[in-house]
Amino acid sequence: MNFTTHIAVGSAVGFATKNPYLGFAAGFISHQIIDAIPHIDPGSIGANFENIFQNKPALIWAVADITVGIFLFWFILNKVNFASFVFWGAIGGISTDVIDNSPFWSKKLCVIFPFNYIHFIHEKIHYTIENKKYFWVGILTQLILIFASLFVVFSY
Protein backbone atom coordinates (compact mmCIF):
# COMPACT_ATOMS: atom_id res chain seq x y z
CA MET A 1 0.00 0.00 0.00
CA ASN A 2 1.02 3.56 -0.45
CA PHE A 3 2.12 5.77 2.44
CA THR A 4 -1.09 7.81 2.13
CA THR A 5 -3.25 4.70 2.58
CA HIS A 6 -1.29 3.61 5.66
CA ILE A 7 -1.67 7.12 7.15
CA ALA A 8 -5.44 7.04 6.60
CA VAL A 9 -5.99 3.51 7.92
CA GLY A 10 -3.59 3.99 10.84
CA SER A 11 -5.39 7.20 11.81
CA ALA A 12 -8.75 5.43 11.70
CA VAL A 13 -7.67 2.48 13.83
CA GLY A 14 -5.97 4.86 16.26
CA PHE A 15 -9.20 6.83 16.43
CA ALA A 16 -11.14 3.63 17.10
CA THR A 17 -8.90 2.66 20.03
CA LYS A 18 -8.98 6.05 21.78
CA ASN A 19 -5.62 5.04 23.32
CA PRO A 20 -2.18 6.06 22.02
CA TYR A 21 -0.50 2.74 22.90
CA LEU A 22 -3.27 0.62 21.46
CA GLY A 23 -3.46 3.05 18.54
CA PHE A 24 0.20 2.47 17.68
CA ALA A 25 -0.17 -1.31 17.99
CA ALA A 26 -3.38 -1.33 15.94
CA GLY A 27 -1.76 0.89 13.31
CA PHE A 28 1.24 -1.45 13.11
CA ILE A 29 -1.01 -4.51 12.75
CA SER A 30 -3.25 -2.73 10.23
CA HIS A 31 -0.20 -2.21 8.04
CA GLN A 32 0.39 -5.94 7.76
CA ILE A 33 -3.29 -6.68 7.16
CA ILE A 34 -3.87 -4.14 4.40
CA ASP A 35 -0.56 -4.95 2.68
CA ALA A 36 -2.05 -8.41 2.07
CA ILE A 37 -4.76 -6.79 -0.08
CA PRO A 38 -3.84 -6.47 -3.77
CA HIS A 39 -2.49 -2.96 -4.38
CA ILE A 40 -0.02 -0.94 -6.38
CA ASP A 41 2.93 1.00 -5.06
CA PRO A 42 6.39 1.89 -6.42
CA GLY A 43 7.22 -1.82 -6.20
CA SER A 44 4.65 -2.36 -8.95
CA ILE A 45 7.07 -0.73 -11.35
CA GLY A 46 10.15 -2.50 -10.02
CA ALA A 47 11.31 -0.16 -7.27
CA ASN A 48 12.81 -1.22 -3.97
CA PHE A 49 14.96 0.45 -1.35
CA GLU A 50 18.12 -0.44 -3.26
CA ASN A 51 17.18 1.04 -6.66
CA ILE A 52 14.63 3.78 -5.93
CA PHE A 53 17.02 6.59 -6.92
CA GLN A 54 17.68 4.97 -10.31
CA ASN A 55 13.99 4.41 -11.06
CA LYS A 56 12.79 7.96 -11.80
CA PRO A 57 9.05 7.17 -12.22
CA ALA A 58 9.04 5.23 -8.93
CA LEU A 59 10.96 7.99 -7.15
CA ILE A 60 8.46 10.61 -8.36
CA TRP A 61 5.61 8.33 -7.26
CA ALA A 62 7.16 7.80 -3.81
CA VAL A 63 7.86 11.51 -3.23
CA ALA A 64 4.37 12.51 -4.39
CA ASP A 65 2.79 9.83 -2.17
CA ILE A 66 4.78 10.90 0.89
CA THR A 67 3.85 14.54 0.24
CA VAL A 68 0.13 13.74 -0.11
CA GLY A 69 0.35 11.49 2.95
CA ILE A 70 1.89 14.24 5.07
CA PHE A 71 -0.81 16.69 4.03
CA LEU A 72 -3.52 14.11 4.76
CA PHE A 73 -1.93 13.41 8.15
CA TRP A 74 -1.95 17.12 8.97
CA PHE A 75 -5.55 17.47 7.80
CA ILE A 76 -6.72 14.52 9.92
CA LEU A 77 -4.83 15.71 12.98
CA ASN A 78 -6.39 19.15 12.67
CA LYS A 79 -9.84 17.60 12.35
CA VAL A 80 -9.43 15.59 15.57
CA ASN A 81 -7.70 18.40 17.50
CA PHE A 82 -4.35 16.60 17.45
CA ALA A 83 -5.62 13.59 19.43
CA SER A 84 -2.60 11.51 20.45
CA PHE A 85 -4.32 8.20 19.69
CA VAL A 86 -4.85 9.26 16.07
CA PHE A 87 -1.26 10.49 15.80
CA TRP A 88 0.16 7.23 17.18
CA GLY A 89 -2.20 5.10 15.09
CA ALA A 90 -0.88 6.78 11.95
CA ILE A 91 2.74 6.42 13.11
CA GLY A 92 2.11 2.72 13.76
CA GLY A 93 0.53 2.47 10.32
CA ILE A 94 3.60 3.77 8.51
CA SER A 95 6.28 2.34 10.81
CA THR A 96 6.77 -0.91 8.86
CA ASP A 97 7.45 1.00 5.63
CA VAL A 98 9.70 3.50 7.40
CA ILE A 99 11.73 0.61 8.81
CA ASP A 100 11.64 -1.68 5.78
CA ASN A 101 11.53 0.55 2.68
CA SER A 102 13.96 3.40 3.29
CA PRO A 103 16.90 3.62 0.91
CA PHE A 104 18.93 5.14 3.75
CA TRP A 105 18.77 2.44 6.44
CA SER A 106 16.60 -0.53 5.44
CA LYS A 107 19.43 -2.62 4.00
CA LYS A 108 21.27 -2.41 7.32
CA LEU A 109 18.16 -2.89 9.49
CA CYS A 110 16.73 -5.91 7.68
CA VAL A 111 19.53 -8.11 9.06
CA ILE A 112 19.23 -6.99 12.71
CA PHE A 113 16.78 -8.44 15.24
CA PRO A 114 13.81 -7.61 15.47
CA PHE A 115 13.83 -5.71 12.18
CA ASN A 116 14.75 -8.87 10.27
CA TYR A 117 11.41 -10.38 11.37
CA ILE A 118 9.54 -7.24 10.37
CA HIS A 119 11.23 -7.43 6.96
CA PHE A 120 10.44 -11.16 6.60
CA ILE A 121 6.76 -10.74 7.50
CA HIS A 122 6.43 -7.63 5.33
CA GLU A 123 7.89 -9.44 2.33
CA LYS A 124 5.73 -12.54 2.81
CA ILE A 125 2.45 -10.69 3.31
CA HIS A 126 2.90 -7.97 0.70
CA TYR A 127 0.65 -8.33 -2.37
CA THR A 128 1.87 -5.85 -4.96
CA ILE A 129 0.19 -5.93 -8.36
CA GLU A 130 2.84 -5.88 -11.06
CA ASN A 131 0.68 -6.54 -14.13
CA LYS A 132 -0.27 -3.11 -15.50
CA LYS A 133 -3.50 -4.58 -16.85
CA TYR A 134 -4.73 -4.84 -13.23
CA PHE A 135 -3.38 -1.57 -11.81
CA TRP A 136 -6.96 -0.33 -11.59
CA VAL A 137 -7.64 -2.98 -8.91
CA GLY A 138 -4.71 -1.71 -6.86
CA ILE A 139 -5.90 1.88 -7.18
CA LEU A 140 -9.47 0.94 -6.28
CA THR A 141 -8.50 -1.01 -3.14
CA GLN A 142 -6.52 1.94 -1.85
CA LEU A 143 -9.24 4.49 -2.61
CA ILE A 144 -11.78 2.35 -0.78
CA LEU A 145 -9.49 2.06 2.25
CA ILE A 146 -8.71 5.78 2.29
CA PHE A 147 -12.34 6.89 2.00
CA ALA A 148 -13.56 4.30 4.52
CA SER A 149 -10.89 5.45 6.97
CA LEU A 150 -11.78 9.11 6.50
CA PHE A 151 -15.42 8.23 7.04
CA VAL A 152 -14.54 6.57 10.37
CA VAL A 153 -12.49 9.54 11.56
CA PHE A 154 -14.80 12.30 10.34
CA SER A 155 -18.19 10.77 11.10
CA TYR A 156 -17.79 10.75 14.88
Rosetta blueprint (number, residue, H / E / L):
1 M L
2 N L
3 F H
4 T H
5 T H
6 H H
7 I H
8 A H
9 V H
10 G H
11 S H
12 A H
13 V H
14 G H
15 F H
16 A H
17 T H
18 K L
19 N L
20 P H
21 Y H
22 L H
23 G H
24 F H
25 A H
26 A H
27 G H
28 F H
29 I H
30 S H
31 H H
32 Q H
33 I H
34 I H
35 D H
36 A L
37 I L
38 P L
39 H E
40 I L
41 D L
42 P H
43 G H
44 S H
45 I H
46 G L
47 A L
48 N L
49 F L
50 E L
51 N L
52 I L
53 F L
54 Q L
55 N L
56 K H
57 P H
58 A H
59 L H
60 I H
61 W H
62 A H
63 V H
64 A H
65 D H
66 I H
67 T H
68 V H
69 G H
70 I H
71 F H
72 L H
73 F H
74 W H
75 F H
76 I H
77 L H
78 N H
79 K H
80 V L
81 N L
82 F L
83 A L
84 S H
85 F H
86 V H
87 F H
88 W H
89 G H
90 A H
91 I H
92 G H
93 G H
94 I H
95 S H
96 T H
97 D H
98 V H
99 I H
100 D H
101 N L
102 S L
103 P L
104 F L
105 W L
106 S H
107 K H
108 K H
109 L H
110 C L
111 V L
112 I L
113 F L
114 P L
115 F H
116 N H
117 Y H
118 I H
119 H H
120 F H
121 I H
122 H H
123 E H
124 K H
125 I H
126 H L
127 Y L
128 T E
129 I L
130 E L
131 N L
132 K H
133 K H
134 Y H
135 F H
136 W H
137 V H
138 G H
139 I H
140 L H
141 T H
142 Q H
143 L H
144 I H
145 L H
146 I H
147 F H
148 A H
149 S H
150 L H
151 F H
152 V H
153 V H
154 F H
155 S L
156 Y L
